[in-house]
Amino acid sequence: MNVDRGSDRLVTAARDNTREQRVAASRLVLKKARNRDDLRLLLEALGLNEKPPPGE
C-alpha cells in the first residue's frame, strides 16, 4: 500500500459512505489482510475501525 498518496484519502474522506459500502469494504479488507497488523492498517486507512462515542 502506498501511504504517501494523498489523493485516495481526499476522495474517500470528502463524503460519507453508506452502510453497504462500509460492509463491502470491511469484507474486502478481511479477505485481503495477511495478518492482524495488516488488518488494522487497512481498517484504519479506510476509517472502518472507529469506535462509536461512549453512550451510543
N, CA, C and O atoms as a Tinker XYZ file with bonds, in Angstrom:
   224  protein
     1  N      0.846000   -1.164000    0.000000    73     2
     2  CA     0.000000    0.000000    0.000000    64     1     3
     3  C      0.897000    1.233000    0.000000    63     2     4     5
     4  O      1.888000    1.291000    0.728000    81     3
     5  N      0.550000    2.194000   -0.803000    73     3     6
     6  CA     1.318000    3.433000   -0.885000    64     5     7
     7  C      0.670000    4.468000    0.031000    63     6     8     9
     8  O     -0.315000    5.108000   -0.340000    81     7
     9  N      1.229000    4.627000    1.229000    73     7    10
    10  CA     0.624000    5.548000    2.192000    64     9    11
    11  C      0.959000    6.999000    1.903000    63    10    12    13
    12  O      0.408000    7.894000    2.544000    81    11
    13  N      1.850000    7.254000    0.951000    73    11    14
    14  CA     2.218000    8.626000    0.610000    64    13    15
    15  C      1.232000    9.284000   -0.347000    63    14    16    17
    16  O      1.304000   10.493000   -0.565000    81    15
    17  N      0.324000    8.521000   -0.917000    73    15    18
    18  CA    -0.642000    9.088000   -1.865000    64    17    19
    19  C     -1.783000    9.734000   -1.113000    63    18    20    21
    20  O     -2.565000    9.048000   -0.454000    81    19
    21  N     -1.886000   11.031000   -1.205000    73    19    22
    22  CA    -2.938000   11.747000   -0.507000    64    21    23
    23  C     -4.233000   11.817000   -1.285000    63    22    24    25
    24  O     -5.287000   12.085000   -0.708000    81    23
    25  N     -4.173000   11.579000   -2.598000    73    23    26
    26  CA    -5.372000   11.726000   -3.421000    64    25    27
    27  C     -6.451000   10.718000   -3.038000    63    26    28    29
    28  O     -7.633000   11.062000   -3.034000    81    27
    29  N     -6.073000    9.485000   -2.716000    73    27    30
    30  CA    -7.057000    8.475000   -2.319000    64    29    31
    31  C     -7.757000    8.887000   -1.035000    63    30    32    33
    32  O     -8.970000    8.724000   -0.906000    81    31
    33  N     -7.012000    9.411000   -0.103000    73    31    34
    34  CA    -7.590000    9.847000    1.176000    64    33    35
    35  C     -8.572000   10.989000    0.948000    63    34    36    37
    36  O     -9.640000   11.023000    1.559000    81    35
    37  N     -8.217000   11.914000    0.080000    73    35    38
    38  CA    -9.085000   13.051000   -0.197000    64    37    39
    39  C    -10.412000   12.590000   -0.801000    63    38    40    41
    40  O    -11.476000   13.087000   -0.433000    81    39
    41  N    -10.339000   11.652000   -1.714000    73    39    42
    42  CA   -11.553000   11.162000   -2.375000    64    41    43
    43  C    -12.468000   10.460000   -1.382000    63    42    44    45
    44  O    -13.682000   10.659000   -1.417000    81    43
    45  N    -11.904000    9.642000   -0.497000    73    43    46
    46  CA   -12.742000    8.891000    0.433000    64    45    47
    47  C    -13.154000    9.706000    1.645000    63    46    48    49
    48  O    -14.203000    9.440000    2.231000    81    47
    49  N    -12.359000   10.690000    2.036000    73    47    50
    50  CA   -12.657000   11.466000    3.242000    64    49    51
    51  C    -13.663000   12.582000    2.986000    63    50    52    53
    52  O    -14.245000   13.110000    3.934000    81    51
    53  N    -13.876000   12.947000    1.742000    73    51    54
    54  CA   -14.715000   14.100000    1.421000    64    53    55
    55  C    -16.211000   13.784000    1.448000    63    54    56    57
    56  O    -17.029000   14.691000    1.295000    81    55
    57  N    -16.585000   12.513000    1.640000    73    55    58
    58  CA   -18.005000   12.178000    1.638000    64    57    59
    59  C    -18.270000   11.053000    2.632000    63    58    60    61
    60  O    -17.368000   10.300000    2.998000    81    59
    61  N    -19.513000   10.956000    3.054000    73    59    62
    62  CA   -19.921000    9.866000    3.939000    64    61    63
    63  C    -20.172000    8.622000    3.101000    63    62    64    65
    64  O    -20.645000    8.702000    1.967000    81    63
    65  N    -19.848000    7.477000    3.675000    73    63    66
    66  CA   -20.092000    6.213000    2.997000    64    65    67
    67  C    -21.382000    5.605000    3.515000    63    66    68    69
    68  O    -21.754000    5.794000    4.673000    81    67
    69  N    -22.055000    4.873000    2.643000    73    67    70
    70  CA   -23.274000    4.188000    3.057000    64    69    71
    71  C    -22.911000    2.942000    3.854000    63    70    72    73
    72  O    -21.770000    2.481000    3.821000    81    71
    73  N    -23.881000    2.412000    4.561000    73    71    74
    74  CA   -23.658000    1.184000    5.330000    64    73    75
    75  C    -23.218000    0.052000    4.408000    63    74    76    77
    76  O    -22.327000   -0.723000    4.755000    81    75
    77  N    -23.830000   -0.045000    3.253000    73    75    78
    78  CA   -23.487000   -1.098000    2.297000    64    77    79
    79  C    -22.042000   -0.970000    1.826000    63    78    80    81
    80  O    -21.350000   -1.976000    1.670000    81    79
    81  N    -21.583000    0.258000    1.600000    73    79    82
    82  CA   -20.202000    0.474000    1.176000    64    81    83
    83  C    -19.230000    0.081000    2.287000    63    82    84    85
    84  O    -18.188000   -0.514000    2.014000    81    83
    85  N    -19.563000    0.408000    3.534000    73    83    86
    86  CA   -18.695000    0.045000    4.656000    64    85    87
    87  C    -18.631000   -1.469000    4.831000    63    86    88    89
    88  O    -17.564000   -2.019000    5.103000    81    87
    89  N    -19.766000   -2.141000    4.675000    73    87    90
    90  CA   -19.797000   -3.601000    4.787000    64    89    91
    91  C    -18.951000   -4.230000    3.687000    63    90    92    93
    92  O    -18.166000   -5.140000    3.954000    81    91
    93  N    -19.101000   -3.757000    2.461000    73    91    94
    94  CA   -18.321000   -4.292000    1.339000    64    93    95
    95  C    -16.831000   -4.050000    1.554000    63    94    96    97
    96  O    -16.016000   -4.935000    1.291000    81    95
    97  N    -16.470000   -2.867000    2.027000    73    95    98
    98  CA   -15.062000   -2.554000    2.278000    64    97    99
    99  C    -14.509000   -3.435000    3.393000    63    98   100   101
   100  O    -13.380000   -3.916000    3.298000    81    99
   101  N    -15.286000   -3.648000    4.438000    73    99   102
   102  CA   -14.846000   -4.499000    5.548000    64   101   103
   103  C    -14.613000   -5.927000    5.080000    63   102   104   105
   104  O    -13.628000   -6.556000    5.465000    81   103
   105  N    -15.502000   -6.434000    4.263000    73   103   106
   106  CA   -15.339000   -7.803000    3.743000    64   105   107
   107  C    -14.093000   -7.922000    2.875000    63   106   108   109
   108  O    -13.371000   -8.916000    2.948000    81   107
   109  N    -13.844000   -6.907000    2.055000    73   107   110
   110  CA   -12.654000   -6.925000    1.208000    64   109   111
   111  C    -11.388000   -6.882000    2.056000    63   110   112   113
   112  O    -10.423000   -7.593000    1.774000    81   111
   113  N    -11.392000   -6.051000    3.090000    73   111   114
   114  CA   -10.232000   -5.964000    3.982000    64   113   115
   115  C     -9.987000   -7.306000    4.658000    63   114   116   117
   116  O     -8.847000   -7.766000    4.722000    81   115
   117  N    -11.037000   -7.937000    5.161000    73   115   118
   118  CA   -10.879000   -9.240000    5.811000    64   117   119
   119  C    -10.339000  -10.286000    4.845000    63   118   120   121
   120  O     -9.586000  -11.176000    5.243000    81   119
   121  N    -10.721000  -10.179000    3.589000    73   119   122
   122  CA   -10.266000  -11.131000    2.576000    64   121   123
   123  C     -8.799000  -10.909000    2.208000    63   122   124   125
   124  O     -8.066000  -11.870000    1.977000    81   123
   125  N     -8.366000   -9.637000    2.153000    73   123   126
   126  CA    -7.029000   -9.306000    1.661000    64   125   127
   127  C     -5.956000   -9.210000    2.744000    63   126   128   129
   128  O     -4.770000   -9.336000    2.440000    81   127
   129  N     -6.344000   -8.989000    3.993000    73   127   130
   130  CA    -5.359000   -8.815000    5.064000    64   129   131
   131  C     -4.553000  -10.097000    5.260000    63   130   132   133
   132  O     -5.109000  -11.195000    5.290000    81   131
   133  N     -3.238000   -9.943000    5.392000    73   131   134
   134  CA    -2.356000  -11.100000    5.557000    64   133   135
   135  C     -2.139000  -11.462000    7.022000    63   134   136   137
   136  O     -1.868000  -12.619000    7.345000    81   135
   137  N     -2.257000  -10.472000    7.911000    73   135   138
   138  CA    -2.074000  -10.702000    9.340000    64   137   139
   139  C     -2.820000   -9.610000   10.106000    63   138   140   141
   140  O     -3.421000   -8.723000    9.499000    81   139
   141  N     -2.781000   -9.673000   11.429000    73   139   142
   142  CA    -3.542000   -8.705000   12.241000    64   141   143
   143  C     -3.055000   -7.272000   12.056000    63   142   144   145
   144  O     -3.863000   -6.344000   12.014000    81   143
   145  N     -1.741000   -7.085000   11.944000    73   143   146
   146  CA    -1.218000   -5.730000   11.737000    64   145   147
   147  C     -1.690000   -5.168000   10.403000    63   146   148   149
   148  O     -2.070000   -4.000000   10.311000    81   147
   149  N     -1.664000   -5.999000    9.381000    73   147   150
   150  CA    -2.146000   -5.597000    8.058000    64   149   151
   151  C     -3.636000   -5.251000    8.128000    63   150   152   153
   152  O     -4.081000   -4.262000    7.546000    81   151
   153  N     -4.389000   -6.069000    8.838000    73   151   154
   154  CA    -5.825000   -5.834000    9.008000    64   153   155
   155  C     -6.076000   -4.489000    9.692000    63   154   156   157
   156  O     -6.908000   -3.704000    9.237000    81   155
   157  N     -5.355000   -4.225000   10.784000    73   155   158
   158  CA    -5.528000   -2.950000   11.494000    64   157   159
   159  C     -5.179000   -1.765000   10.607000    63   158   160   161
   160  O     -5.893000   -0.762000   10.605000    81   159
   161  N     -4.086000   -1.870000    9.852000    73   159   162
   162  CA    -3.664000   -0.784000    8.966000    64   161   163
   163  C     -4.717000   -0.511000    7.893000    63   162   164   165
   164  O     -5.051000    0.644000    7.629000    81   163
   165  N     -5.236000   -1.564000    7.279000    73   163   166
   166  CA    -6.254000   -1.395000    6.246000    64   165   167
   167  C     -7.540000   -0.798000    6.809000    63   166   168   169
   168  O     -8.128000    0.100000    6.205000    81   167
   169  N     -7.973000   -1.292000    7.953000    73   167   170
   170  CA    -9.193000   -0.750000    8.569000    64   169   171
   171  C     -9.018000    0.714000    8.954000    63   170   172   173
   172  O     -9.930000    1.523000    8.781000    81   171
   173  N     -7.841000    1.048000    9.476000    73   171   174
   174  CA    -7.571000    2.441000    9.847000    64   173   175
   175  C     -7.549000    3.337000    8.613000    63   174   176   177
   176  O     -8.098000    4.439000    8.636000    81   175
   177  N     -6.921000    2.873000    7.544000    73   175   178
   178  CA    -6.841000    3.667000    6.315000    64   177   179
   179  C     -8.225000    3.940000    5.733000    63   178   180   181
   180  O     -8.465000    4.999000    5.153000    81   179
   181  N     -9.123000    2.989000    5.892000    73   179   182
   182  CA   -10.481000    3.146000    5.366000    64   181   183
   183  C    -11.434000    3.800000    6.366000    63   182   184   185
   184  O    -12.588000    4.079000    6.041000    81   183
   185  N    -10.950000    4.040000    7.573000    73   183   186
   186  CA   -11.810000    4.648000    8.587000    64   185   187
   187  C    -12.875000    3.704000    9.105000    63   186   188   189
   188  O    -13.933000    4.142000    9.556000    81   187
   189  N    -12.602000    2.415000    9.042000    73   187   190
   190  CA   -13.594000    1.419000    9.451000    64   189   191
   191  C    -13.381000    0.916000   10.874000    63   190   192   193
   192  O    -14.173000    0.110000   11.364000    81   191
   193  N    -12.336000    1.371000   11.540000    73   191   194
   194  CA   -12.062000    0.883000   12.887000    64   193   195
   195  C    -12.462000    1.878000   13.964000    63   194   196   197
   196  O    -12.132000    1.690000   15.135000    81   195
   197  N    -13.166000    2.926000   13.583000    73   195   198
   198  CA   -13.566000    3.940000   14.548000    64   197   199
   199  C    -14.654000    3.399000   15.460000    63   198   200   201
   200  O    -15.636000    2.813000   15.004000    81   199
   201  N    -14.460000    3.607000   16.760000    73   199   202
   202  CA   -15.451000    3.161000   17.731000    64   201   203
   203  C    -16.455000    4.284000   17.959000    63   202   204   205
   204  O    -16.087000    5.458000   17.933000    81   203
   205  N    -17.713000    3.936000   18.180000    73   203   206
   206  CA   -18.710000    4.982000   18.457000    64   205   207
   207  C    -18.405000    5.653000   19.791000    63   206   208   209
   208  O    -17.821000    5.025000   20.675000    81   207
   209  N    -18.787000    6.907000   19.951000    73   207   210
   210  CA   -18.575000    7.595000   21.229000    64   209   211
   211  C    -19.296000    6.871000   22.361000    63   210   212   213
   212  O    -20.309000    6.213000   22.126000    81   211
   213  N    -18.781000    6.986000   23.598000    73   211   214
   214  CA   -19.442000    6.327000   24.734000    64   213   215
   215  C    -20.900000    6.770000   24.857000    63   214   216   217
   216  O    -21.227000    7.940000   24.659000    81   215
   217  N    -21.752000    5.829000   25.183000    73   215   218
   218  CA   -23.166000    6.136000   25.353000    64   217   219
   219  C    -24.008000    5.872000   24.126000    63   218   220   221
   220  O    -25.228000    6.032000   24.174000    81   219
   221  N    -23.395000    5.475000   23.034000    73   219   222
   222  CA   -24.182000    5.178000   21.819000    64   221   223
   223  C    -24.322000    3.698000   21.641000    63   222   224
   224  O    -24.948000    3.248000   20.681000    81   223
